[in-house]
Amino acid sequence: MSEPTKTTIRIAHSPDSDDAFMFYALTQGLLDVAGLDIQHVLRDIETLNQAAFQGTYEITALSFHGYAHLADRYQIMPSGASFGDGYGPVVVSRKPLGRADLAGMKVAIPGKLTTAHLALRLWQPAVEVHLVPFDEILDAVLTGVCEAGVVIHEGQLTFGDLGLSAVVDLGAWWKGETGLPLPLGCNGIRRDIPEDLKRRLCRLLTESIQYGLDHRTEALGYAIRYARDLEHDPERSDRFVGMYVNEWTRAYGDAGRRAVQLLLDRGHEAGLLPRRIEAEFIEA
């Protein structure tokens, strides 16, 4: 007797420690996924943003900047977001610079549809952006290929080790401007998935996040292998995961949802987004 056919669900996310922590329980068979064939795909966030235009993955990490162009294909899952609550992508340079100094300068960004790019342009619209893979931005600044760069992921904690200066922490700037955390990324779920299955997948993601938070040491032991420059620095790796997997990740809450909508509205008002987007969340 043949086994029942399983529904394949591809979950695509970034190969970094906070996403690994978030998906730990789901990747390691610790949750009830009966009837589902869960496949994990690791790609950098800009690659995922671009793949989402074809609806490549059933569930995918998306920049909120990317979501603004993809709302016709994906809805936002109710958990799994990355917020920078008073911190976030950092603009770095070889020498101290201010906002006015960056006008006309070549600034490395990790992708056109990243929220790091959107926040940078909201802060200083007059930069000349240069696309660089996220894990090569520090080198691009150090070697002078670019005069400044926006660092994401673990680079936010390691740039000072290389003698680079912070021009601005875009998450801190946003918090000062709005009083809200900076919404960076979400998990999007494809609109064409049946509603019952959408809700089940949303519950599974929330359970996976909760498991990691409840079994922090265990989940960190798994996630640290994705920590790149922090792999041999457990203290900072723990700090980095805590920055981006926390209560905001468990659930947006009213403040989180307001922050998402405000970011989308400000992007549109600044002419950086082609139309006004109403953020649409799945209710699990």
ABEGO torsion letter per residue (X at the ends): XBBBBBBBBBBBBBBBAAAAAAAAAAAAGABBABGBBBBBBBBBAAAAAAAAAAGABABBBBBAAAAAAAAAABBBBABGBBBBBGBEBBBBBABBBBAAAABGBBBBBAEAABAAAAAAAAABAABBBBBBBAAAAAAAAAAGABABBBBBEAAAAAAAAAGBBBABBAAAAAAAAAGBBBBABBBBBBAABBAAAAAAAAAAAAAAAAAAAABAAAAAAAAAAAAEAAAABAAAAAAAAAAABBAAAABAEAAAAAAAAAAAAAAAAAGABABBBBBBBBBX
